[in-house]
Amino acid sequence: MKKLKIGERSSYLIIISVFLILVNVTLGVFLISLSQRALTAQIEGRMLDIANTAADMLDGDDLKKLKKEDYDTKEYQDIIKTLQGFQSNIQLQYIYCIQRVGEKEFAFSVDATKDDPGEFGDPIVYTDALYEASLGTASVDKVPYEDAWGRFYSAYSPVFDSIGGVARIVAVDFSADWYENEVFALVRTVLIICGLSLLAGCLIGFVITERTRKRNRRLYAQLNSLADNVEDLLREVSNTIHTEHNHPLRSDTDGTGSEAGDLSRKITSMQEDLRKEIACVHRMAYIDALTSVGNTAAYLDAGKRLNQQIRSGVARFCVATFDLNGLKQINDNYGHDNGDKALVDAAGILVKVFGKGNVFRAGGDEFIVIVPDSSAEDMDRLFRQTDEVLAEENKTVKSYRLPLSISKGYAVYDKETDADLKSVFRRADEAMYQDKTDYYLHNGGSPR
């Protein structure tokens, strides 16, 4: 007697199981790639935030004047103390200043490292990101480099002098091992989730197939027991056919069809959870954790789109910059927690006026707003509205007790003079700093 082949339903179950496993593997590979890009963008944004904040705290004119023999001067030591403040409180390896000495040649300027600092004037390893910063745009290394101190990824931020030139560059070094371990940790998590999902799919498919195979074995045994008597065999087959006609759904009573559905639902549920996790990582890469507005990475992405519009000749926008007055006074008198609350309140005011998607925190207490399809008249109206919302906000009692004050300035894109977003931003920033200077002139204190 010939053995019966596996039934049509069993074949379908095996095919579906294999298909779901292949889909899960493909999705896992895609999500690993997506999560790696998202985390890399988040880390790079954090590195840029630190470098930009440090650069904002330095005076380009003072840096430009320093020489090696000025080491013992107060100006030199003040800069070292400023940089060391970052190294002491933030998880970074080194922070120092760089001077450009040739077309693609760079050297140490002020190095805040306490042990084995770079000597003033010693050459710096060239990277494309460093060169981009020397042209006025903050940038991050995409690949690690190696020097006498080890392997690093670095973020570079230009320090501008009073005439808008790049006086020096602030470099922030992060260990390449730390950077790569952070990325690998997320990849490893995704691999574990995908592996568990794949294992669950294999186990469920195995259980379904095994139950189907056992059922067929029982059927084979029953047929073999009837082989000795043809009449009994024919009668039994006839009874079986009659039973199947009267009970068309009997083949599902063992739960096989339900288990196949469970396989699909469970794998789909795991995939959906993983998609949500990746979406969360992606949001973290572009949202400032304190104020919930866009961060530096989000601003750079918006800048790329605007620069493309400028090159295409269709750009029409304004840039506004804002800076919270008196934040140091709040921090000193009422604590940094209240300083953070003041930043959150300031961000909320800007969001009410300009919309959440247009507001970016550039680091520290500075915000940038991009207003598309706007004119000077629009900006004047929006600035008046900002003053009104600010005044209304100041009617409420705050834990930091001081009224909020925000310096502001804007610039309108001019296709005749502005080659890129950076030139519009600089004019807006100059207007904001003039407003800030006027504020402290009338209210006392220092803008720094």
Salt bridges, closest charged atoms under 4 A:
GLU44 OE1 - LYS142 NZ 2.82
ASP78 OD2 - LYS74 NZ 2.70
GLU103 OE1 - ARG100 NH2 3.35
ASP161 OD2 - LYS64 NZ 3.22
ASP177 OD1 - ARG151 NH1 3.45
GLU180 OE2 - ARG151 NH2 2.97
GLU210 OE1 - ARG213 NH2 2.52
ASP232 OD1 - ARG235 NH2 2.15
ASP252 OD1 - ARG9 NH1 3.18
ASP254 OD2 - ARG215 NH1 3.65
GLU259 OE2 - ARG211 NH1 2.51
ASP262 OD1 - ARG265 NH2 2.30
GLU272 OE1 - ARG275 NH1 3.18
ASP288 OD2 - ARG361 NH1 3.31
ASP323 OD1 - LYS436 NZ 2.70
ASP332 OD2 - LYS328 NZ 2.81
ASP345 OD2 - LYS398 NZ 3.62
ASP378 OD1 - ARG381 NH2 3.99
ASP387 OD1 - LYS408 NZ 2.84
GLU392 OE1 - LYS395 NZ 3.28
GLU393 OE2 - LYS398 NZ 2.37
ASP418 OD2 - ARG427 NH2 2.53
